[in-house]
Amino acid sequence: MARINDNFLKLQAGYLFPEIGRRVAAFAAEQAEKSSMLIRCGIGDVTEPLPQAAIIAMHKAVDDLACRESFHGYGPEQGYAWLREAIAKNSYQDRGMDITAGEIYVSDGAKCDTGNILDIFGQDNIIAVPDPVYPVYVDTNVMAGNTGDARADGSYEGLVYLPCTPENGFIAEVPNQRVDLAYLCFPNNPTGACASYEQLKAWVDYALANDTIILFDGAYEAFITEEGIPTSIYAIPGARKCAIEFRSFSKQGGFTGVRCGYIVVPQELTAKDANGKEISVASLWNRRTSTKFNGASYIVQRGAEALFSDEGKQQTAALIKHYLGNAALLRESCKKVGLKVWGGENAPYVWVECPEGLGSWEMFDKMLQEALVVITPGAGFGSHGEGFFRISAFNSRENVIEVCARLEQLLG
Ligand SMILES: *Cc1c(COP(=O)(O)O)cnc(C)c1O
């Protein structure tokens, strides 16, 4: 009989979003008449239609495939040069960062990339993750055999957890031990926290001193509208030697259903082999990409390219403004009823302390049953998320206004 990868058996049964789905379904079955009034602010999925520029570009791309002269079959595994150049110019070079098109690899999304990157790293690395955390970083390391068993609180043996708390403003601090790989995500999911230049510099300095590779998830970069907050780890000198960056069009352009992201692997970045010899990380990632991936679709890449046109930029900015406007309303309502709030500025997530005496799943149930609003319990993101909940600003304005009214009625 074939053997399975036993690491999968270490995964915790109640993955956060299935458990939310189970509780919502159970409530809807019990209270059928109320279920049409449910408003979902749980899963971080966008709600608004795609920017018009992307729609036009993708329609045209379909037409390209309709005739022999403009037909496209397999493209480069790394992505088309025109998209990689548009990304390098608009996301990096125009903002003073020296990232070239050759260092960018286009994919079908950042979730896959953050998991797939583990293919090129060995088994004995010491790995740090923030707590609370985007669950993908942890679970992909469990599957890859980089952890021990789960503990009672849901954390895993063998990982270094970096507590994110009100005291440190939910910004993970550099560990007091050396680690090989460290995941960072800013603007943060779930807390909405954004790291300052000084805070990121502390991480880059630590990484350079300790030969650490930072895995920087910038999926929410487009939500940074305030001057002075770094939009990329490469805004920090030295980051080219110690950081990989993940980006996505999912939240920037509403592409969660279209699927397109990219990863930046700078030429200087190295890691060592079994004999201690330094090997280019980009060479391995390129090898992995060309072996296991056949590129994101031509149509989708044309759609992503269009987000960098003048119209595309304006339409994207309008989308972001809409969601940030939602976040501001949610923040205000929470404050009005006396709750402590973080995030929601330069981020689509509002992170809220539960009312006195309520745990995060209790708050989830209360909001579901009494306000008919689905939120995300902080404990689902890690033990330091207990006592907090996340409200997603990805919604229509109408729904957000209704959520605010219900929240104020419930707790006011
Ligand atoms: C949404 C999200 C992503 C993007 O995922 P895609 O696969 O590109 O849709 C990546 N990281 C975090 C933390 C996210 O919340």
The ligand as a Gaussian input file, in Angstrom:
#p B3LYP/6-31G(d) Opt

LIG

0 1
 C       -5.044000      37.348000       0.478000
 C       -3.656000      37.081000       0.935000
 C       -2.665000      36.681000       0.031000
 C       -2.966000      36.605000      -1.445000
 O       -3.334000      35.387000      -1.846000
 P       -3.598000      35.085000      -3.386000
 O       -3.269000      33.636000      -3.468000
 O       -2.669000      35.923000      -4.204000
 O       -5.033000      35.395000      -3.649000
 C       -1.374000      36.474000       0.481000
 N       -1.053000      36.673000       1.767000
 C       -1.966000      37.074000       2.662000
 C       -1.538000      37.334000       4.055000
 C       -3.290000      37.266000       2.281000
 O       -4.193000      37.645000       3.182000

